């Protein structure tokens, strides 16, 4: 089997794992592990380009990553703390609606391009914003076609918030994040990996502490 065949098999397996809980009972832990592994595989495969990327993530960027991530989490916590929950949810829904269309479009694009005329893939269209001519967006007709199913899917996500929609968007974000990530060295990758492990450990310990203090407060009250 060629690498391209492996990727297609992984894509089919991802689709099957996403849809399987709709018809059969699937162990959630097994589903999560397999889905994560397949998403990483597909993202890594797609990140390999014919020509090396012009920009790569440096060690400094990787070391700055935890600070940016922590700031984002803190900002989200403060938003929920001081603003209306409905307002924050509406803003996040709109945010994921727009990002979801872009992520699904980019994820579906390689499959869609094969069935479209070559000029639709190569000839870029540049759209300039009215009154702000410095702001422009470049896209192809293939990207427009690929964004159509993503648009309707995200409408369903915003309207229903179905778990399947959440899972599909999460997989798309994961694949696109890995595909766009270009590490300059092994050391940079190791820094990111350590940060991810430490973050997971921190979240795990936080959950334990919250449960401990929660049960302790209940005992004191009773």
C-alpha positions in Angstrom: 0.0 0.0 0.0 1.3 3.5 -0.9 1.3 6.4 1.6 -1.7 7.9 -0.3 -3.7 4.7 0.2 -2.8 4.7 3.9 -4.1 8.3 4.2 -7.3 7.4 2.5 -7.7 4.3 4.7 -7.1 6.5 7.8 -9.7 9.1 6.6 -12.3 6.3 6.1 -11.4 4.9 9.5 -11.9 8.4 11.1 -15.3 8.7 9.4 -16.2 5.3 10.6 -15.2 5.9 14.2 -17.1 9.2 14.2 -20.3 7.7 12.9 -20.1 4.3 14.6 -21.6 5.5 18.0 -24.8 6.4 16.0 -25.5 2.8 15.2 -23.5 0.6 17.7 -22.3 0.8 21.2 -18.6 1.8 21.2 -16.2 2.0 24.1 -15.6 5.7 24.5 -12.0 5.3 25.7 -11.1 3.1 22.7 -12.9 5.5 20.3 -11.0 8.5 21.7 -7.6 6.8 21.5 -8.1 5.5 18.0 -9.6 8.8 16.8 -6.7 10.8 18.2 -4.1 8.5 16.7 -5.7 8.6 13.3 -6.2 12.3 13.4 -2.5 12.8 14.2 -1.5 10.4 11.5 -3.6 12.2 8.8 -2.4 15.6 10.0 1.3 14.5 9.9 0.9 12.9 6.5 -0.7 16.1 5.1 2.0 18.2 6.7 4.6 16.7 4.4 4.8 19.1 1.4 6.6 18.6 -1.9 8.7 21.7 -1.1 10.1 22.6 2.4 8.1 25.3 4.2 9.6 28.8 4.1 8.9 29.4 7.8 9.2 26.9 10.7 8.5 27.2 14.4 11.5 28.2 16.3 12.5 27.2 19.8 11.5 30.7 21.0 8.1 30.3 19.6 7.7 26.9 21.2 8.7 28.3 24.6 6.2 31.1 24.2 3.4 28.6 23.4 2.6 27.8 27.1 2.3 31.5 27.9 -0.1 32.1 25.1 -2.1 29.0 25.9 -2.4 29.9 29.6 -3.4 33.5 28.7 -6.1 32.2 26.4 -7.5 29.8 29.1 -7.3 32.6 31.7 -9.2 35.0 29.4 -11.9 32.4 28.8 -12.3 31.9 32.5 -12.6 35.6 33.1 -15.2 35.9 30.4 -17.3 33.2 31.9 -16.7 34.7 35.4 -17.7 38.3 34.7 -19.9 38.2 31.6 -23.2 36.6 30.8 -23.0 32.9 30.1 -25.4 33.2 27.2 -23.3 36.1 25.7 -20.1 34.1 25.9 -21.7 31.0 24.4 -23.1 33.1 21.5 -19.6 34.6 20.8 -17.9 31.2 21.0 -20.6 29.7 18.7 -20.0 32.4 16.1 -16.2 32.0 16.5 -16.3 28.2 16.0 -18.9 28.7 13.2 -16.4 30.7 11.1 -13.4 28.7 12.0 -15.3 25.5 11.5 -16.1 26.5 7.9 -12.5 27.2 7.2 -11.2 24.0 8.9 -13.8 21.8 7.1 -13.0 23.5 3.8 -9.3 22.9 4.2 -9.9 19.3 5.3 -12.2 18.4 2.4 -10.2 20.4 -0.2 -7.8 17.6 -1.3 -10.7 15.2 -1.9 -12.8 17.8 -3.7 -10.0 19.1 -5.9 -9.6 15.7 -7.7 -13.1 16.1 -9.2 -12.8 19.7 -10.3 -11.2 21.3 -13.4 -7.5 22.1 -13.0 -8.0 25.8 -13.5 -10.4 25.9 -10.5 -7.5 24.7 -8.4 -4.8 26.9 -9.8 -6.4 30.3 -10.6 -6.7 32.3 -7.5 -9.4 35.0 -7.0 -8.5 38.0 -4.9 -11.3 39.8 -3.1 -10.7 43.3 -1.7 -12.8 44.6 1.1 -14.8 47.7 0.3 -13.4 50.9 1.8 -10.4 48.9 3.1 -8.5 48.0 0.0 -5.5 46.9 2.0 -7.6 44.1 3.4 -7.9 41.3 0.8 -8.7 37.6 0.7 -7.3 35.1 -1.8 -9.1 31.9 -2.6 -9.8 29.5 -5.5 -13.1 28.2 -6.9 -12.2 24.8 -5.5 -12.1 26.3 -2.0 -15.5 27.8 -2.5 -16.9 24.5 -3.5 -15.3 22.8 -0.5 -16.6 25.4 1.8 -20.3 24.7 0.8 -20.7 21.5 2.8 -18.7 23.0 5.6 -21.1 26.0 5.7 -24.2 23.8 6.0 -22.5 21.5 8.5 -21.6 24.5 10.7 -25.2 25.8 10.5 -26.3 22.4 11.9 -23.6 22.6 14.6 -24.7 26.1 15.7 -28.4 25.1 15.7 -28.2 21.7 17.4 -24.8 21.5 19.1 -24.9 17.8 18.4 -22.0 15.7 19.8 -21.2 14.5 16.3 -20.8 18.0 15.0 -18.5 18.8 17.9 -16.4 15.7 17.2 -16.1 16.4 13.5 -15.1 20.0 14.1 -12.6 18.9 16.7 -11.0 16.4 14.3 -10.9 19.0 11.5 -9.2 21.5 13.9 -6.7 18.8 14.9 -5.8 17.8 11.4 -5.4 21.4 10.2 -3.4 22.4 13.3 -0.9 19.6 12.7 -0.8 20.1 9.0 0.1 23.8 9.4 2.6 23.1 12.2 6.1 23.1 10.8 8.8 22.3 13.4 12.3 23.6 12.8 14.0 20.9 14.9 13.5 17.9 17.1 14.2 20.1 20.1 11.3 22.4 19.2 9.0 19.3 19.0 10.3 18.1 22.4 9.5 21.5 24.0 5.9 21.3 22.6 5.5 17.7 23.8 6.7 18.5 27.3 4.3 21.5 27.4 1.4 19.2 26.4 2.3 16.6 29.0 2.6 19.2 31.7 -0.7 20.8 30.8 -2.5 17.5 30.9 -0.9 16.7 34.3 -1.8 20.1 35.6 -5.4 19.6 34.5 -5.5 16.2 36.1 -4.1 17.5 39.4 -6.6 20.4 39.3 -9.5 18.0 39.0 -8.2 16.0 41.9 -7.8 19.1 44.1 -11.2 20.4 43.1 -12.8 17.1 44.0 -10.9 16.9 47.3 -11.9 20.4 48.4 -15.5 19.8 47.2 -15.8 16.6 49.3 -14.1 18.3 52.2 -16.5 21.2 52.2 -19.4 18.9 52.1 -18.1 17.0 55.2 -17.6 20.2 57.0 -21.1 21.4 56.2 -22.7 18.1 57.3 
